[in-house]
Amino acid sequence: MAHQAHAYHMVDPSPWPFTGAIAALSLTSGLTMWFHLGLMTLLELGLAIMLLTMFQWWRDIMREGTFQGHHTPPVQKGLRYGMILFIISEVFFFIGFFWAFYNSSLAPTPELGECWPPAGITPLDPFEVPLLNTAVLLASGVTVTWAHHSIMQGNRNGAIQSLLLTITLGLYFTALQAMEYYEAPFTIADGIYGSTFFVATGFHGLHVIIGSLFLFVCLLRQIKFHFTSDHHFGFEAAAWYWHFVDVVWLFLYVSIYWWGS
């Protein structure tokens, strides 16, 4: 930082936004070709480019923040604002699904039998697997908070143990949801009930998988001594994201599984 008179990070030229754009174009075009022609070559190429871009771009960010000293307090403040805005955008993403659910369930049309759940739909019991999943996610919220406090107190072993436990709970949640989908007595094609159920809970499940990967990277970084008690925003962002996933699940459980059944 000696060559500049300010605390802000002027990013060096990087190829990763360009390769990321190529990956996005390849993925969308590849999905279209797969749906209409059954060809997966372009889709596989797009996935490979996307994974390489993600790995190398995030590797560069870790180097800049951990070893090169570019993530000064003003830069960290900007990163925090960015993560907060990202989570707000995710909140509105899920609001759309809740809007569709309540729009259909509060005033069911004659096509639905004027009742909710619609005629012919057998909903899942909210006090079986969904309740267990709720307990699992709430427990993971406790363990990720334990990890945060361990990092702030310099307790390296405690942070590693709690992160391992959080990731295990996240994987357990994903396995339970996969089992629930496999045994569900209805499908995504079963009208508005199946659509709203599987799209809302499915996107939440995708967020759990993403959050588990986020925390797994934090675990690797903690093992490699990347975090200190006052410089660990990479973990804080993961913890914020995980708490957001927890809260969304509580709304999903109360709305779709319990009240909607």
Salt bridges, closest charged atoms under 4 A:
ASP60 OD1 - ARG59 NH2 3.00
ASP60 OD1 - ARG63 NH1 3.87
GLU64 OE1 - HIS9 NE2 3.26
GLU90 OE1 - HIS207 NE2 2.29
GLU236 OE1 - ARG80 NH2 2.41
GLU236 OE2 - HIS148 NE2 3.52
GLU236 OE2 - HIS232 NE2 3.63
